[in-house]
Amino acid sequence: MLHASRVRAGAIKGERRSVKRGTSIEFADYRSYAPGDDLRRLDWNIYARTDRPLTKVYEDEEDLAVHLLLDASASMDWTPDNGDAALNKFLYARRLLAGLGHVSLAENDRLVLSTLGSGAAVFGPVRGRSHGIGLLRYVGGLAARGTTDLNDALRAYALRAGRAGLAFVISDFFSPTGYLDGMMALLAKGYEVAVLHVLSPYEVEPPLAGDLRLIDIETGTPQEISLDAGMRDLYIRRVREWREDIRAECSKHGIHYVFTTTDIPWEKVILYDLRRLGVVR
């Protein structure tokens, strides 16, 4: 399950135990079964006697608001020159989005998914396993285009999204205006934030050399460069320092940070890296 240590509990019953002291795992009431409810909570004795499916609700169960925010700028939709589509950042990010969404729906959390940028595409709020197909259709229909100002996009989301909760931001962080002001806007609204920083391995260590003409995938602006071994080493060092700066800023402000490249199995990010941070249990 997804776990937030700093956001307040939800207003309705969910599938996780409360962190409040003084509560106990005691039966509270029944409610009518809804598609997607955990069948283990169904009272089969009552169902056998009355033919009415009722789900047990316990006093200390509470829900979590989960917000999955995906950078849908054109830079995310990049595939290496070798044509290996499996290394495409946007495909990888959408798989992370679908995986986290599935975990959230399985725990009956209040789930909202949104792209960041102009013309944001939103799915939710929804709750329960019955929305799994809709989640996959939404993720499968997303497209990356244009530019995204992460500061503006995150500030706008913090203002309009309503109930705060656990927010995952999935991005390559290629935002010329930065990202920190937007993150601070989420924190100020009471969100607990987790960053998933996604890059291609070719962006971390490019297998390039010689005289090159590079084109910005978002703006189309060309740049002529000569790349020798010394320049390549400088680039690799600068990327490492840039990633470390983001990690340090996140740590300073209590933001969870995970860096990954698209050659690392996306399941490992959810089941190992986020679990190690305590965000997934």
C-alpha positions in Angstrom: 0.0 0.0 0.0 1.0 3.7 -0.4 1.9 5.3 2.9 2.1 8.9 3.9 3.6 9.8 7.3 2.8 13.5 7.4 -0.6 14.1 5.8 -3.9 13.9 7.7 -6.3 11.1 7.5 -9.2 11.0 5.1 -12.8 11.7 5.9 -14.1 8.2 4.9 -13.2 4.6 5.5 -10.4 3.1 3.5 -8.2 0.0 3.6 -5.4 1.1 5.9 -5.0 1.1 9.6 -5.1 4.4 11.4 -1.9 6.0 12.8 -3.9 7.7 15.5 -3.2 6.6 19.1 -6.0 5.3 21.1 -7.9 3.5 18.4 -8.3 -0.2 18.0 -9.1 -2.6 15.2 -12.8 -3.0 16.1 -15.8 -3.7 13.9 -17.8 -0.5 13.4 -20.6 -1.1 10.8 -21.7 -2.6 7.6 -22.1 -0.9 4.2 -23.4 -2.2 0.9 -20.8 -3.9 -1.2 -19.5 -1.8 -4.2 -17.7 -3.2 -7.2 -13.9 -3.2 -6.5 -14.3 -3.8 -2.7 -12.0 -6.4 -1.2 -13.9 -9.7 -1.1 -12.2 -10.6 2.1 -14.3 -7.9 3.8 -17.5 -9.4 2.6 -19.7 -10.9 5.4 -20.4 -14.3 3.8 -22.7 -15.5 6.6 -25.0 -12.6 6.1 -24.8 -13.0 2.3 -25.8 -16.7 2.7 -28.8 -15.9 4.9 -30.1 -12.7 3.2 -28.6 -12.7 -0.3 -27.4 -9.2 0.5 -23.6 -8.5 0.0 -22.4 -6.4 2.9 -18.9 -5.2 3.5 -17.4 -4.9 7.0 -16.0 -1.5 8.1 -13.6 -1.1 11.0 -13.3 2.0 13.2 -9.6 2.7 12.7 -9.5 2.4 8.9 -9.0 5.6 6.9 -8.4 6.5 3.3 -5.6 8.5 1.7 -5.8 11.1 -1.1 -3.2 10.1 -3.7 -2.2 12.5 -6.5 -0.1 11.2 -9.4 1.3 14.1 -11.5 3.0 13.4 -14.8 5.2 15.8 -16.8 3.8 15.6 -20.3 6.3 17.9 -22.0 7.9 16.9 -25.3 11.2 16.2 -23.7 9.7 13.2 -21.9 8.8 11.6 -25.2 12.3 10.9 -26.2 13.7 7.6 -27.7 17.4 7.0 -28.2 18.8 7.0 -31.8 19.1 3.3 -31.7 15.3 3.1 -31.8 14.9 1.1 -28.6 11.3 2.2 -27.8 11.5 0.4 -24.4 13.9 3.2 -23.2 11.4 5.9 -24.1 10.9 8.1 -21.0 7.2 8.8 -21.5 6.4 5.1 -21.8 8.4 4.4 -18.7 6.8 7.2 -16.8 3.3 6.0 -17.8 4.1 2.5 -16.5 5.1 4.0 -13.2 1.9 6.0 -13.2 -0.2 2.9 -13.9 1.6 0.9 -11.3 1.1 3.5 -8.6 -2.5 4.0 -9.6 -3.2 0.3 -9.4 -1.7 0.1 -5.8 -3.8 3.1 -4.8 -7.1 1.7 -6.2 -6.4 -1.7 -4.6 -6.3 0.1 -1.2 -9.5 2.1 -1.8 -7.6 5.4 -1.8 -9.0 8.6 -3.3 -7.0 8.7 -6.5 -6.4 11.7 -8.9 -4.1 11.6 -11.9 -3.1 14.7 -13.9 -0.6 15.7 -16.5 1.4 18.8 -15.9 1.4 21.5 -18.6 -1.0 23.3 -20.9 -4.3 21.4 -21.4 -3.8 19.1 -18.4 -5.6 15.8 -18.8 -7.2 14.7 -15.5 -8.5 11.3 -14.3 -10.5 11.2 -11.1 -11.0 11.5 -8.3 -12.0 7.8 -8.2 -11.8 5.1 -5.7 -11.8 1.3 -5.8 -10.6 -1.5 -8.1 -13.6 -1.1 -10.5 -11.8 1.9 -12.0 -8.7 -0.1 -13.0 -9.7 -0.4 -16.7 -10.5 3.4 -16.8 -7.1 4.0 -15.3 -5.3 2.0 -18.0 -7.3 3.7 -20.8 -6.4 7.1 -19.4 -2.7 6.3 -19.2 -2.7 4.7 -22.6 -4.2 7.7 -24.2 -1.8 10.3 -22.8 0.6 12.1 -25.2 3.6 14.3 -24.6 3.9 17.6 -26.4 5.1 21.2 -26.0 6.8 22.6 -22.9 6.0 22.5 -19.2 6.9 25.1 -16.7 7.0 22.9 -13.6 6.8 25.8 -11.2 3.6 27.2 -12.8 2.1 23.7 -13.3 2.7 22.6 -9.7 1.5 25.9 -8.3 -1.7 25.7 -10.4 -2.3 22.1 -9.3 -1.9 23.0 -5.6 -4.5 25.7 -5.9 -7.1 23.7 -7.7 -6.8 20.2 -6.5 -8.7 20.4 -3.3 -7.9 17.8 -0.6 -4.2 17.4 0.1 -2.5 14.1 0.3 0.4 12.1 -1.0 1.6 13.6 -4.3 4.0 11.8 -6.7 5.7 14.0 -9.3 7.1 12.1 -12.3 9.4 14.2 -14.5 12.8 14.5 -16.2 13.0 18.0 -14.6 14.1 19.7 -17.8 12.3 22.9 -16.8 14.2 26.1 -17.6 12.4 28.0 -14.8 13.1 25.4 -12.2 10.8 23.3 -10.0 11.3 24.3 -6.3 8.7 27.0 -6.1 6.1 24.6 -7.4 7.1 22.0 -4.9 6.9 24.5 -2.0 3.4 25.4 -3.1 2.4 21.7 -2.7 4.1 21.5 0.7 2.4 24.7 1.8 -1.0 23.2 1.0 -0.3 20.2 3.2 0.9 17.7 0.6 3.5 15.0 1.3 5.6 14.9 -1.9 7.6 12.2 -3.6 9.7 12.9 -6.7 10.4 10.3 -9.4 13.2 11.7 -11.5 13.3 9.8 -14.8 16.1 10.0 -17.4 17.2 7.9 -20.3 20.6 6.2 -19.7 21.8 7.9 -22.9 21.1 11.3 -21.3 23.2 10.4 -18.3 26.1 9.0 -20.3 25.7 9.8 -24.0 27.5 7.5 -26.5 28.4 10.4 -28.8 31.5 12.0 -30.2 32.6 14.4 -33.0 30.9 17.4 -34.5 27.2 17.3 -33.8 24.0 19.3 -34.4 21.7 18.9 -31.5 18.0 19.9 -31.7 15.9 20.8 -28.6 12.9 18.4 -28.8 10.6 21.0 -27.2 11.5 24.2 -29.0 13.2 22.9 -32.2 16.2 25.1 -31.5 19.4 23.7 -33.0 22.9 23.8 -31.3 26.2 23.0 -33.0 28.8 21.4 -30.7 32.1 19.5 -30.9 32.1 16.6 -28.4 35.5 15.0 -27.5 36.3 12.9 -24.5 37.0 15.8 -22.3 33.7 17.6 -23.1 31.8 14.3 -22.7 33.3 13.8 -19.2 32.4 17.4 -18.3 28.8 16.8 -19.4 28.5 13.6 -17.4 29.9 15.4 -14.3 27.5 18.3 -14.8 24.5 16.0 -15.0 25.6 14.2 -11.9 25.9 17.5 -10.0 22.5 18.6 -11.3 20.9 15.4 -10.1 22.6 15.8 -6.7 21.4 19.4 -6.4 17.8 18.2 -6.9 18.2 15.4 -4.4 19.7 17.8 -1.8 16.9 20.3 -2.2 14.3 17.6 -1.9 16.0 16.2 1.3 16.2 19.7 2.8 12.5 20.2 2.4 11.4 16.7 3.4 10.5 15.6 -0.1 11.1 11.9 -1.0 13.4 11.6 -4.0 14.1 8.6 -6.3 16.3 8.8 -9.4 15.9 6.2 -12.1 16.8 5.5 -15.7 14.6 3.8 -18.2 16.8 0.7 -18.4 16.0 -0.1 -14.7 12.8 -2.2 -14.4 9.9 0.2 -13.4 8.6 -2.4 -11.0 11.8 -2.1 -9.0 11.2 1.6 -8.5 7.8 0.9 -6.8 8.6 -2.3 -5.0 12.1 -1.5 -3.8 13.1 2.1 -4.1 9.8 3.6 -2.8 9.5 0.8 -0.2 13.0 1.7 1.1 11.8 5.3 1.6 8.7 4.1 3.4 6.3 5.5 0.8 5.2 2.0 -0.3 4.6 -0.8 2.3 
